């Protein structure tokens, strides 16, 4: 590790990228938080993940586990904690608090995802830490945010989906709502936090003053409900499950084919005419029942004319054949299973599958969706073993000697 005492920077040798030199303290667990800090690490920041020595991030035990001889590690944990340094530190102990405050003085960013008030009870809330470092960007991710009547409620991803409105909209008409099939509350909150952090960091660099970035899972999910809000505020229409349909655009949804399903979105007059010609029936584009976009938007017309026509066309071909036929001309995409996505040449060309060492083996996992033209593609480092970088960080950044480290270990602080 390289330390610049004047700028309070610490960087890992060999790391580059647009955030090189930025130091992040990651006091988070599970996904809402670790994913945010991982994105910063992927872009070159030095991220120090801080875990309690006896109560670490419990996703270390989440499947799938990678076994290599006597070594075992969680690929789930690695996917959200790669490229980080690992420090074990008991923030409830006085010695741990002292060390943490010293780390804060060297840091640019802190990310935490405790329930609001927890860090304050530890004496490590923003008001205390900004005294140590006025430039600190303090990012707090929680279920319901730091303000409002529900701020102290515990929250998980499902809490965000439930209270943000998304759960009530997902599923099929006439059936019970269905949660979105991924932890979209955790992931979207992490993405918004990363955006807020970078904005606050820019402000801190310009004015020398940090601030709190407050992101709630409920807010993040609510922002993903698309047209549901204005449909209600304008027309008092409450969004309900639509299955694979769009509330007003047609044809725009899932259609069966010879070996599965495709998404087809050729609802404009231009795309509709191209599609009709592509399937050898150009006259369908001028059929007076469906010759305009407005006519095709009609639910009954879509059900009785458009959908049967598309089903007849698509049923003759496989997903791959339909994608080739559509090419760059029509919005038609195969609905792919995860194994098909992982094998997709385009996904791989975009660097969305990367090798990350886990338990001594290279495991393929998600890459970073953000592509920067000026950033070189780097090899991804592993997620840290609990406390593996205690000496590197505490000796090089804070100047502790071997005797001090030994004492801290004996007392269970690290």
Beta strands, then each sheet from edge to edge (+ up, - down):
strand 1: 2-4
strand 2: 9-11
strand 3: 23-27
strand 4: 46-51
strand 5: 65-68
strand 6: 71-74
strand 7: 84-88
strand 8: 109-112
strand 9: 137-142
strand 10: 211-216
strand 11: 253-257
strand 12: 260-264
strand 13: 332-334
strand 14: 353-358
strand 15: 361-366
sheet 1: 1+ 2-
sheet 2: 7+ 4+ 3+ 8+ 9+ 10+
sheet 3: 5+ 6-
sheet 4: 11+ 12- 13+
sheet 5: 14+ 15-
end
